[in-house]
């Protein structure tokens, strides 16, 4: 069964369609000739007996009216033979000589049997059908027979008609399915060609003009390609910025180290020169830490996300304020809110708040206001507002900030917040900018 499934999966859609149609046709034919053959025979017999009864009743009516032989049997139908047996032993018929001798003997035997109050249907060994009925008013009995050839022709015609109908219906269904599959295959081929061109870094366009799931898939692929191209451009710019940002501290550390080795102090004294090396090493450390943190958040597993606990948000905020307050001593930092809890791990949330506060201090004019509550954090600065176009790109990785730095900080913030089931947004308010984090549903 598994091999059959694998074989079917390897077929093209057209081949699968043909296989399904053929299988369905075979199933219908087998079902028709197998399960329905008995019912077909019963249906044909019922129709034949009905025809015999109607014809026989007409002859009985004419016989009671004493019509002569030319009008007694009605319209001349060679497939229906009537035999009338009278009380004095005579037999009147419109074709008794065309009846098989064994069959006529059996008919005569039944006609001579005990009188019947109703018509009785019989079947001969060659499947010939006949009906015997008494004619009480005339003391006679009539047997009406329909020939086997007519019975077989009717059955053959019926089966042929049913088969033709099945074939026509299956043909129409197959044609419709073929048109439908073709309407699927063509856009799928377009999508395949589009993906191949993208893979080879060639210019590609995809216009499906469809409102169904394939059209939606095409639109998603186009949007994904546009986003990938945008991200690729941003990454190239990021690499250039990283190279530029790392080049300066590395060159400084190298030159200062070589100078100190030669006994020369580039910045007045040995202590001051070493401080410069330490400062640039810290810059490098921070940049590398941000890259590692972003990568860690990208590959954070589902189990790690679930293994969270309530932590003291106020303690984290206070520690970060103490360590960051010297960045801009001229900016007032105000903390609002009492004890607050938030779900997650201590280190990621500390990085989140460090980045938000660092960002606020960079752009603030005179003050930064921080508000905390359970599962809620906001950071406001009274700096200049953010353009709406840039607002939509703030939390994307590798975006370039207003000062030309590659913006990993807010991307890290966004990843941490989303991983722990929170939401973040930035908005321009009260001649300033506010970043707000909150738990959905709360």
N, C-alpha and C positions, 0 to 999 in steps of 0.2 A: 504493500500500500504506500509505503514511504517512497519507494522507487518511482511509483506511478505519479505521485505528487511532484517529485523532483523533475520527472520527465515533462509533465504539463507546464511547470514553471519555466522550463527552458524554451517553450514554444513562444512564437510571437503572438500578438493579440489576434491577428487574422487567423493564424493556425489554431489558436484556442477556440475562436468563434466557430470555425469549420468543424472542429472536433465536437463541440457542444451540439451543433445543429445535427450532425450525423448521428451522434449518440441519441439525441432526442427522437429523431426520425425512426431509428432502429427500435427504440423503446416503444414508440407508438405502434409500429407495425407488429412487433412481437406481442404486445398487449392486445392489439386488435385481433390477430389471428389465433392467439392462444386463449386469453381470458374471455374474449367476447365471441369466439366462434360458436359456442353453444347458444348464446343469446341470439346470435344472428340467425342460426337455424330455426330457433323458436319463432323469431319475428317473421321469417320467410314463410314458415308453416302457417302461422296465424293469418298472414295476408292471403295465402293460397286458399285456405279453408273459407275465409271470408268471401273471396271471389266465387268459390264453388257454391256457397250457400245462396248468394244473391242470384247467381245464374239458375240454380235449381229451383228457387222460389218462383222465378219467372216462368219456368217450364211447367211447374205444378199449376200455376194460375191459368196458363194456356190450356193445359190438359183438362182441367175442370170445366173450362168453357168449350170443350170439344172441338178445338181448332184442328185443322188437318195438318198433315206432316210438314207442309211447306211453311207454316207459320208457328208450328208447335214449339220449335227449338229456338225461336227468335233469331237474332243475328248469327250468321254462320261464323263460329269461332272454332277453328280446327284443333285448338289446344284443350277444349272442354268437350267431353263426350258424355251424353246422357243415355242411360239404359232404363227403360220402364218395363217392369214385369207385371203382367196382368194376372187376374185370378184364374183364368183359363189356361195359363202356362205360356202365353205368347210374350215375346220381348220386342219392344219398339226401341230403336236407337238411331242416332245420327252419325254413328261411326263405330259400331260394335266390332266390325271386322278389323279395326285398327288397334284393338286391345289385345294384349298378350293373352294366349289361351289360359295359362295358369291364373292370370289375374281375373279373367272373366269367370272362370270356374269359382274363384274365391268370392267374387261379387255375387254370383248366383246363389252360392251357399249362404251368404249373409242375408240375402234378400228372402230366402226361403226359411230363415230361422224364425224364432219367436217374434211376434209382432212388437214393434217399438213405438212408444208414445212420442218420442222426440228423435231428432236427427242424431245419427251416430257417425263419428269420423273414424276413418281407418287409414292405415298405411301399409302398402304392399312391400315385399322384401326389396324391390328395386327403388324404394322411396316414392313410388307413385302414391298420390293422395286421392281419396274418394270419400264421399258422404252418402249414406243411405237414409231415406226418409219414407215413411208410409204416407199414402194418399187415401185416407179413410173413405172419403166421399165416392171414390171410384174403385175401392177394393184393389188397390194397386200399390206397388212399391217402386220408388225411383232411386237409382244410383247415379251420382254425377262424379266424373273422374276428370282430374286435370293431369295432363301428360307430364312425365318426368322431365322431358326436355324444357318445357315451359318453366317448370319449377327451378331447374338448374340455371336456365338463362336469367330468370329473375334474380336468383341469388348472386350469380356472377355480375350482373349489372349493378346490383346493390353494392357488392364489395368493391367493384371498380369505381363506382361513384364516391364511396367513402374514401378509398385510397386517393383518388384524384383530388378530393377536397383537402385531405391531409397534406398531400404534396403541394397543392396551391397555397394553403395556409402556411406551411413550413417554408415554402419559397418566398412568400411575402415577408414572413418574419425574418428569414435569413437576409433578404435584401435590406430590410429596415435595420437589422443589426449590423450588417456590413457598412451601411451608410453611417450608422452611429459610431461604430468602431473607427471608421475612417476619419470621422470628425474628432476622434480622440487621438488617433495615431499622428495626424498631421501636426497639431500643436505640440504633442510630446516630442516629435522630431525637431520642431523649432526650438523647444526648450533644450534638447540635447545638443543641437548645434550651437545654441547660445552659450551653454556651459562649456563646451569644448573651446570656443573662441576665447572665453574668459580665462580658461585654464592656460591657453597659449598666449595670454596677454594681448589679444587682438581686439580691435574695436568691434562691439557687438550691440545689436538692437533686438528687442523682443516686443512685438506688438500683436497680442493675441486677440484682442477685442472680444473677450468672452466674460460673462458674468457668473460662470459656474466655478467649481473648485479648481479646475485647471487654470482658468483665468486668474483666480486668486493666487494660485501657486506661481504663475508667471509674474504677477505684480510683486509678490514677495521676493522672487529671485532678482527682479530688477532693482527693487529697493535695497536688497542685501548687497548686490553688486555696487550700487552707488555708495552705500555705507562703507563697504570694504575699500573702495577706491579712496573715499574720504579719510578712512582710518589709515590707509597706507600712506597717503600724503602727510597726515599728521605724524605718523611714526617716523617718516623720513625727516620731517622738520624737528621732531623730538630728538632723533639721533644726532642731528646737527647741533641742537641746543645742548644736549647732554655732553657731546664732544667738546663744545665750546666751554660749558660750565665746568667740566672736569679738567680741561686742559690748563686753565689758569691755576687752580690750587696745586695740581700735580707739578706743573712747571715751577711754581713758587717753592714747594717743598723740596724739589730736586735742587734748585739753584741755591736755596738757603742751606740745605744739607751739605752741598759741595763746598760752599763758601766757609761754613763752620769747620769742615774737615781740613780746609787749607789754612785755618786760623784767622779767617776774616769774618767779622760780624756785620752782615748787611744792614741790620737795623740797630745801630748804635752799640748795644751791648749783647752779650751772649744770651742773657735771660729774655730780652725783648725779641731777639731773633728766633729763639725757640718758641716763644709765645705765638709768633706769626705762623710757624710750622704747625703748632698745635691747633690754631684757629682754622687753618686751611684743611687740616686732617679732619676736624670736626665737621666742616662743610661737606667733605667727601663722605664721611660716615653718614650724615643726614640724608644725602642724596641716595646712597646705596640702601639705606634703611627704608626709604620711601618706595624704592623699586621692589625690594624684597617683600614689603608689607602688601603692596598692590598684588604681587604675584601670589602671595599666600592667601589673600582674600579671594582671588580668582579660583583657586583650587581648594577652597575650604569645602570639606565633605559634609554631606547631610547629617552624619552622626555628630560631627563637631558642632554643627549649628544647633542640634537638639540638646547637646550637653551644655546648657547654659544655666545660670543661676542669677539671683538678684544680687546686684552689687550697689555699693554706696556711691551714688553719682556726685553728691556734694563733696565728698572727700577727694575724688578724682579732680573735680573742677578747682578746688582750693589749691591742690598741689601744683596744678598746671599754672594757675594764676601767679603763685609765688615764683615759679621758675621762669615765667615769661614777662613778668611786670617790668623787668629792667630793659626790655627791648625798646619800649617807648615810655620813658618815665613821665613824659609830658601828657600822656593820655590817661584819663581817669577810668579805672575798671571798677564797675559796680556789680555786685552779685545779689540777686533777688531770689527769695525762696528759702524754705527751711530744708529739713531732711528730705531726700528724694532717692528713690530706688529705680534702677533700670536693669533690664535683662541682658546678659552677655558675659563677656570676660573683661577683666580689668584693663589689660594692655591695649586691645583694639579700641576701647572707648577712650582711653587716655590719648591715643593717637588722633582719634576723631576730634576731641576737644582742643588738642594742641594745634591742629591744622586750622580749625575754625577760629580760634583766638589769634593765631599768627596772622591769618588772613584779615581779621578785623583790625588788629593793630596796624597792619600795613596800610590800610586805607582810611582809618579813623582820623578825624580832625582833632577832637578833644576828648571824646568819651566812648567807652564800650560798656554796654549793659547786658548782663548775662542773667537769664531767668531759668530756674530749674523747678521741676515738679516730678512726681512719679511718672516715669515713662515719657518725660517731656524735657526738651532743652532748646533754648533760643539764645542766639548771640546777635546783638545789634551794634552797629557802629554808625557814627554820624558823618561818614564820608560821602563821596559823590555816588549818585545812583548808577545802576548797571543798565546798559542798553538791553532791550528786550531780545534782540537777536543773539547777543552773547549770553543772556540769561538761560536760553535753551541749551547751551553747550557747556555750562559751568561744570557739570559733574561727569563729563566724559573724559576718559583718559587721554593724555598727551595733548590736551588743548593748551594753546599758548595764551598766557595771561597778558594783561595790559603792559607789563614791564618786560615782556619778551621771555619769560621763564616758562619751561614746560610744566603744565599744571597737574602734577600727580596728587597733590594734597587733597583737593576736593574730590578727585576720583576715588581715592582711598576712603574718604569719608562716606561717599555714596555706597561703596561696596560693603563696608562694615554695617552701615545702617540697614541696607537691604537684606544682608545675610541674617541679621537678627530680627527681621520682620518689622522694621520701622520704616518710616518715610521721611524724606527731607525735601525742603523747598527753600528757595531764596526769593525775597520780594522787596521791592522798594517802598519804604514807609517813612514818614516824618523826616524828610530830608536826610535819609540814610538808607541802610540796607540791613535786613534781618534774615538770618538763617535759622530755620525752625525744624526740629526733629520731633516726631510724635509717633505713637503707636496707633495703627489703624483700629478703629472701633472704640477708641478711648478719647 
